[in-house]
Amino acid sequence: MKLDLYACTRPAYPRAALADRAGGKSMLEIQLDAEGKVADARVAVSSGRTDLDTSALTGIRTCTFHVLATLGKPPGKRYRAQFVWTPGEAPRPLDPALVASTQELAEEGDPAAQTTLGTWHEQGRFFKRDMAQAAAWYRRAADSGHAQAQNNLGVLYYRGNGVPGDRRKAVYWYAKAAVQGHGWAQDNLAWAYQYGAAGEQNMDKALHWLTRSAEGGLAPAQVRLGLLLLDRADSAEQRAEAEAWLARAATRDDPKGRYYLGRVYERGLGTVQDDAQAAAQYRKALGRSSGRAETALATLIEAGRARAETPDEALALFDAAMRARDPAAFYGYSAALARRGDSTLAGAMLQHGADKGHCEAGIRLMQIRMASDPDYNATWRRMGWPTSLAVCDRPLESRPLF
């Protein structure tokens, strides 16, 4: 059951429960039809709150349990599934003296205090979250030349939060902050030029500002610059330069930097191919890379290219990555199950990966269907659709961190 729950959409945390910092466990009893869809669901053990239980029921009714259907479980049988509700950290208690002094300084025109007030309103700290108020305080500080406020105001304009969405104004404020050396503003400005967010796509300007941000020590910018240079590299020297930026981010213990540096070592891009170094970087990013480091390390272990610390470490890593909703984990786990002789469950995991848009899982699922169904095979080939995993082999890509 838990493997299927990893593939389901998480139920929404009710706002009232969050406001009350309420948690608990909703134990559900569900009945499935022949296709693995939820035919009936009810609360077996309540969390103690109706809104939590109701949200759990709403969420699970949208799920399809491929594993149980694939394993041939008889329709009508009841199963149990548990949702654990854990609220995040409680907001900090109000500090009247701090709020009063900051408010007084802001009203007197202090741009740092104005920026702080904007941040408190944006984050809902000490006040009810109010994006319009956040934008108003950022604007006052930005007009005074405060770089952080200028960047934050640009973000609000880009997202249309508290102000009407306007990407040209966003870029205007990014640029104001970028020339003052604000690292995030430089990174945001580079992203805008790279993708033409405000109508002008200019890779030279994007590289200029991204490099300045990376040189200033912003690890996410170092990662983006390394990946961008790697994608554009056509020589060993250029790949080595790209690898050096990823290494700089990794030395700052940036999880994306460690993950992508591991990928570079694994594939021998810009450096000597080294599975041991790849595995070491993946291990340092575990729990901080949305499951990608777990999947990469488990795949190396399964291929016999990295040493496992425990007999079942690869499966445990895939399990953790599936809990993080990494689509590649379902594909990797499927392959691991197939190697262990569990072809039925492997097929169900492959279906999960394909449902999440994982290219290799989708192609592999098609290959299996083509091998067993002549009509499906003929239709697929007649349409000229891809039949090889080679179509999924893409280079390391730059991921916007806006």
C-alpha positions as CSV (number, residue, x, y, z in Angstrom):
1,M,0.0,0.0,0.0
2,K,2.7,2.5,0.9
3,L,4.3,2.3,-2.5
4,D,1.0,3.3,-4.1
5,L,0.5,6.1,-1.6
6,Y,3.9,7.6,-2.6
7,A,2.4,7.9,-6.1
8,C,-0.8,9.6,-4.9
9,T,-1.2,13.3,-4.6
10,R,-0.7,14.5,-1.1
11,P,-4.0,15.6,0.6
12,A,-4.3,19.3,1.4
13,Y,-3.5,20.3,5.0
14,P,-6.7,22.0,6.2
15,R,-6.0,25.7,7.0
16,A,-7.9,25.6,10.3
17,A,-5.8,22.6,11.4
18,L,-2.6,24.4,10.4
19,A,-3.7,27.6,12.3
20,D,-4.3,25.5,15.4
21,R,-1.0,23.6,14.9
22,A,-3.1,20.4,14.9
23,G,-1.8,17.1,13.8
24,G,-2.6,13.4,14.2
25,K,-3.1,10.1,12.3
26,S,-6.0,9.4,10.0
27,M,-6.3,5.6,9.5
28,L,-8.6,4.9,6.6
29,E,-10.2,1.7,5.4
30,I,-10.7,1.5,1.6
31,Q,-12.3,-0.8,-0.8
32,L,-11.0,-1.1,-4.4
33,D,-12.6,-2.1,-7.7
34,A,-11.1,-4.4,-10.3
35,E,-9.0,-1.5,-11.8
36,G,-7.5,-0.5,-8.5
37,K,-9.6,2.6,-8.1
38,V,-11.2,3.5,-4.7
39,A,-14.8,2.3,-4.7
40,D,-15.4,3.2,-1.0
41,A,-13.4,4.8,1.8
42,R,-14.2,5.4,5.4
43,V,-12.3,6.4,8.6
44,A,-11.2,3.4,10.6
45,V,-9.4,5.4,13.3
46,S,-9.9,9.2,13.5
47,S,-7.1,11.7,13.9
48,G,-9.3,13.5,16.4
49,R,-10.2,16.2,13.9
50,T,-12.9,16.0,11.3
51,D,-11.2,18.3,8.9
52,L,-8.0,16.2,8.8
53,D,-10.0,13.0,8.3
54,T,-12.1,14.5,5.6
55,S,-9.0,15.8,3.7
56,A,-7.5,12.3,3.9
57,L,-10.6,10.8,2.5
58,T,-10.8,13.3,-0.3
59,G,-7.2,12.7,-1.2
60,I,-7.3,8.9,-1.2
61,R,-10.4,8.8,-3.4
62,T,-8.3,10.3,-6.3
63,C,-5.8,7.5,-6.1
64,T,-5.5,4.4,-8.3
65,F,-3.7,1.5,-6.6
66,H,-1.8,-0.1,-9.5
67,V,0.1,-2.5,-7.4
68,L,-2.9,-4.2,-5.8
69,A,-4.6,-4.3,-9.2
70,T,-1.6,-5.7,-10.9
71,L,-1.0,-8.3,-8.2
72,G,-4.4,-9.7,-8.8
73,K,-6.0,-8.9,-5.5
74,P,-9.7,-9.6,-5.6
75,P,-11.9,-6.6,-6.0
76,G,-14.0,-5.7,-3.0
77,K,-11.4,-6.5,-0.4
78,R,-10.7,-3.8,2.2
79,Y,-7.3,-2.4,2.9
80,R,-5.9,0.1,5.4
81,A,-3.9,3.2,4.7
82,Q,-2.6,5.8,7.2
83,F,-2.0,9.5,6.8
84,V,0.2,11.2,9.4
85,W,-0.5,14.9,9.8
86,T,2.4,16.9,11.2
87,P,2.3,20.7,11.2
88,G,5.4,22.7,10.6
89,E,7.2,24.9,13.2
90,A,4.9,27.2,15.2
91,P,5.3,30.9,14.3
92,R,7.4,32.9,16.6
93,P,5.5,34.6,19.4
94,L,4.9,38.3,19.1
95,D,7.6,40.5,20.4
96,P,5.8,43.8,21.0
97,A,9.0,45.8,21.7
98,L,10.8,44.6,18.6
99,V,7.7,45.3,16.4
100,A,7.2,48.7,17.9
101,S,10.8,49.8,17.5
102,T,11.0,48.4,13.9
103,Q,7.7,50.1,13.0
104,E,9.0,53.4,14.4
105,L,12.2,53.3,12.5
106,A,10.4,52.4,9.3
107,E,8.0,55.3,9.6
108,E,11.0,57.6,10.1
109,G,12.3,56.4,6.8
110,D,14.9,53.8,7.7
111,P,15.1,51.5,4.6
112,A,16.5,48.5,6.6
113,A,13.5,48.6,8.9
114,Q,11.1,49.1,6.0
115,T,12.6,46.0,4.4
116,T,12.2,44.1,7.6
117,L,8.6,45.1,7.9
118,G,8.0,44.0,4.3
119,T,9.6,40.6,5.0
120,W,7.4,40.2,8.1
121,H,4.3,40.9,6.2
122,E,5.3,38.7,3.3
123,Q,6.1,35.7,5.6
124,G,3.3,36.3,8.1
125,R,5.7,36.8,11.0
126,F,4.3,38.9,13.8
127,F,1.5,40.0,11.4
128,K,-1.2,38.3,9.3
129,R,0.4,37.6,5.9
130,D,-0.4,40.6,3.7
131,M,1.4,40.8,0.3
132,A,0.1,44.3,-0.4
133,Q,1.6,45.6,2.8
134,A,4.8,43.7,2.0
135,A,5.0,45.4,-1.4
136,A,4.3,48.8,0.0
137,W,7.1,48.6,2.5
138,Y,9.5,47.1,-0.1
139,R,8.6,50.0,-2.4
140,R,9.5,52.6,0.2
141,A,12.9,51.0,0.9
142,A,13.5,50.3,-2.8
143,D,13.0,54.0,-3.7
144,S,15.7,54.8,-1.1
145,G,18.1,52.4,-2.9
146,H,18.0,49.4,-0.6
147,A,19.2,46.5,-2.7
148,Q,17.4,43.7,-0.8
149,A,14.1,45.6,-1.0
150,Q,14.6,46.2,-4.7
151,N,15.2,42.5,-5.3
152,N,12.2,41.5,-3.1
153,L,9.9,44.0,-4.9
154,G,11.1,42.6,-8.2
155,V,10.1,39.1,-7.1
156,L,6.6,40.3,-6.2
157,Y,6.2,42.0,-9.5
158,Y,7.4,38.9,-11.3
159,R,4.9,36.7,-9.4
160,G,2.1,39.2,-9.2
161,N,1.9,39.0,-5.4
162,G,0.7,42.2,-3.7
163,V,1.1,44.1,-6.9
164,P,-0.1,43.5,-10.5
165,G,2.2,41.1,-12.3
166,D,4.6,43.0,-14.5
167,R,7.8,41.3,-15.6
168,R,9.4,44.4,-17.0
169,K,9.1,46.1,-13.7
170,A,10.5,43.0,-12.1
171,V,13.6,43.2,-14.3
172,Y,13.9,46.9,-13.6
173,W,14.1,46.3,-9.9
174,Y,16.4,43.3,-10.3
175,A,18.8,45.5,-12.3
176,K,18.7,48.2,-9.6
177,A,19.8,45.7,-7.0
178,A,22.2,43.8,-9.2
179,V,24.4,46.8,-9.9
180,Q,24.8,47.1,-6.1
181,G,26.1,43.6,-5.9
182,H,23.0,41.8,-4.6
183,G,23.6,38.1,-5.4
184,W,20.0,37.0,-5.7
185,A,19.1,40.0,-7.8
186,Q,22.0,39.2,-10.2
187,D,20.8,35.6,-10.4
188,N,17.2,36.6,-11.0
189,L,18.3,39.1,-13.6
190,A,20.4,36.4,-15.3
191,W,17.4,34.1,-15.3
192,A,15.2,36.8,-16.9
193,Y,17.7,37.4,-19.7
194,Q,18.3,33.7,-20.2
195,Y,14.6,32.9,-20.7
196,G,13.4,36.2,-22.0
197,A,11.1,36.8,-19.0
198,A,10.7,40.5,-19.8
199,G,10.7,40.3,-23.6
200,E,14.5,40.3,-24.1
201,Q,16.4,37.0,-24.4
202,N,20.1,37.7,-24.3
203,M,22.5,34.9,-23.3
204,D,25.5,37.2,-23.1
205,K,23.8,39.4,-20.5
206,A,22.6,36.2,-18.7
207,L,26.1,34.8,-18.5
208,H,27.5,38.2,-17.3
209,W,25.1,38.5,-14.4
210,L,25.1,34.8,-13.5
211,T,28.9,34.9,-13.4
212,R,28.9,37.9,-11.2
213,S,26.4,36.2,-8.8
214,A,28.5,33.1,-8.8
215,E,31.7,35.0,-8.2
216,G,30.0,36.7,-5.3
217,G,29.6,33.3,-3.6
218,L,25.9,32.5,-4.2
219,A,25.9,28.7,-4.4
220,P,22.6,28.3,-6.4
221,A,24.1,30.7,-9.0
222,Q,27.3,28.6,-9.1
223,V,25.2,25.5,-9.8
224,R,23.2,27.2,-12.5
225,L,26.4,28.6,-14.1
226,G,28.1,25.2,-14.0
227,L,25.1,23.5,-15.6
228,L,24.7,26.2,-18.2
229,L,28.4,26.1,-19.2
230,L,28.2,22.3,-19.2
231,D,25.3,22.3,-21.6
232,R,27.1,24.7,-23.9
233,A,30.6,23.1,-23.7
234,D,32.2,21.7,-26.8
235,S,35.7,21.1,-25.4
236,A,37.4,19.4,-22.4
237,E,38.6,22.8,-21.1
238,Q,35.1,24.2,-21.1
239,R,33.7,21.1,-19.4
240,A,36.4,21.4,-16.7
241,E,35.4,25.1,-16.1
242,A,31.8,24.0,-15.7
243,E,32.8,21.2,-13.3
244,A,34.8,23.7,-11.2
245,W,31.7,25.9,-10.6
246,L,29.7,22.8,-9.4
247,A,32.7,21.9,-7.2
248,R,32.6,25.4,-5.6
249,A,28.9,25.0,-4.8
250,A,29.6,21.6,-3.4
251,T,32.3,22.9,-1.1
252,R,29.6,25.2,0.3
253,D,27.5,22.1,1.0
254,D,24.9,23.1,-1.5
255,P,22.7,20.0,-2.0
256,K,22.2,20.7,-5.7
257,G,25.9,21.3,-6.1
258,R,26.7,18.0,-4.5
259,Y,24.1,16.1,-6.6
260,Y,25.2,17.6,-9.9
261,L,28.9,17.2,-9.0
262,G,28.1,13.5,-8.4
263,R,26.5,13.4,-11.8
264,V,29.6,14.9,-13.4
265,Y,31.9,12.3,-11.7
266,E,29.5,9.5,-12.6
267,R,29.5,10.5,-16.3
268,G,33.1,11.8,-16.5
269,L,32.1,15.3,-17.7
270,G,34.9,17.8,-17.2
271,T,36.8,15.4,-14.9
272,V,37.9,11.8,-14.7
273,Q,35.0,9.3,-14.4
274,D,34.9,8.2,-10.8
275,D,32.1,6.2,-9.3
276,A,33.5,6.4,-5.8
277,Q,33.5,10.2,-5.9
278,A,30.0,10.2,-7.4
279,A,28.7,8.0,-4.6
280,A,30.4,10.2,-2.0
281,Q,28.8,13.3,-3.3
282,Y,25.4,11.7,-3.5
283,R,25.7,10.5,0.1
284,K,26.4,14.1,1.2
285,A,23.2,15.3,-0.6
286,L,20.9,12.6,0.8
287,G,17.7,14.0,2.3
288,R,18.2,17.4,0.7
289,S,17.7,16.8,-3.1
290,S,14.0,15.9,-3.5
291,G,15.0,12.2,-3.7
292,R,17.4,12.6,-6.7
293,A,20.6,11.8,-4.8
294,E,18.9,8.7,-3.3
295,T,17.8,7.5,-6.7
296,A,21.3,8.1,-8.2
297,L,23.1,6.4,-5.4
298,A,20.7,3.4,-5.4
299,T,21.2,3.1,-9.1
300,L,25.0,3.0,-8.7
301,I,24.7,0.3,-6.0
302,E,22.3,-1.8,-8.1
303,A,24.7,-1.6,-11.0
304,G,27.6,-2.8,-8.8
305,R,29.4,0.5,-9.2
306,A,29.1,1.6,-5.5
307,R,29.4,-0.2,-2.2
308,A,26.2,-0.6,-0.2
309,E,26.5,0.1,3.5
310,T,23.7,-2.4,4.3
311,P,22.4,-5.4,2.4
312,D,19.2,-3.7,1.4
313,E,20.5,-0.1,1.1
314,A,19.6,0.3,-2.5
315,L,15.9,-0.6,-1.9
316,A,15.8,1.6,1.1
317,L,17.2,4.5,-0.9
318,F,14.6,3.9,-3.7
319,D,11.9,3.8,-1.0
320,A,13.1,7.2,0.4
321,A,13.2,8.7,-3.1
322,M,9.7,7.5,-3.9
323,R,8.4,9.1,-0.7
324,A,10.0,12.3,-2.0
325,R,8.0,11.8,-5.3
326,D,11.1,11.5,-7.5
327,P,9.7,9.9,-10.7
328,A,13.1,8.3,-11.6
329,A,12.9,6.4,-8.3
330,F,9.8,4.4,-9.5
331,Y,11.7,3.5,-12.6
332,G,14.8,2.4,-10.7
333,Y,12.8,0.5,-8.2
334,S,11.0,-1.3,-11.0
335,A,14.3,-2.4,-12.5
336,A,15.5,-3.6,-9.1
337,L,12.3,-5.6,-8.5
338,A,12.6,-7.1,-12.0
339,R,16.2,-8.2,-11.3
340,R,14.9,-9.9,-8.1
341,G,12.3,-11.8,-10.1
342,D,9.2,-9.8,-9.0
343,S,8.0,-8.9,-12.5
344,T,4.4,-8.1,-11.5
345,L,5.2,-5.5,-8.9
346,A,8.0,-4.2,-11.1
347,G,5.4,-3.5,-13.8
348,A,3.2,-1.7,-11.3
349,M,6.1,0.5,-10.3
350,L,6.9,1.2,-14.0
351,Q,3.3,2.3,-14.4
352,H,3.8,4.8,-11.5
353,G,6.9,6.2,-13.1
354,A,5.2,6.6,-16.5
355,D,2.2,8.3,-14.8
356,K,4.6,10.8,-13.3
357,G,6.1,11.6,-16.8
358,H,9.4,9.7,-16.5
359,C,10.7,9.2,-20.0
360,E,12.5,5.9,-19.5
361,A,9.5,4.4,-17.6
362,G,7.1,5.4,-20.3
363,I,9.3,4.0,-23.1
364,R,10.0,0.8,-21.2
365,L,6.3,0.3,-20.5
366,M,5.6,0.7,-24.2
367,Q,8.2,-1.8,-25.1
368,I,6.6,-4.4,-22.7
369,R,3.2,-3.8,-24.2
370,M,4.5,-4.0,-27.8
371,A,6.1,-7.3,-27.0
372,S,2.9,-8.8,-25.7
373,D,0.3,-7.2,-28.0
374,P,0.8,-7.3,-31.8
375,D,-2.0,-4.8,-32.4
376,Y,-0.4,-2.3,-30.0
377,N,3.0,-2.9,-31.6
378,A,1.7,-2.2,-35.1
379,T,-0.2,0.9,-34.0
380,W,2.9,2.3,-32.2
381,R,5.2,1.7,-35.1
382,R,2.7,3.0,-37.6
383,M,2.5,6.3,-35.7
384,G,6.3,6.6,-35.7
385,W,6.5,7.0,-32.0
386,P,9.8,6.3,-30.2
387,T,10.7,2.7,-29.2
388,S,14.2,3.2,-27.8
389,L,15.4,4.5,-24.5
390,A,17.9,6.6,-26.4
391,V,15.3,9.3,-26.9
392,C,15.5,9.9,-23.1
393,D,19.2,10.4,-22.9
394,R,19.5,14.1,-22.3
395,P,22.5,16.1,-21.0
396,L,22.6,17.6,-17.6
397,E,20.2,20.5,-17.7
398,S,20.1,23.9,-16.1
399,R,17.2,24.2,-13.8
400,P,15.8,27.7,-13.0
401,L,16.1,28.4,-9.3
402,F,13.9,31.6,-9.5
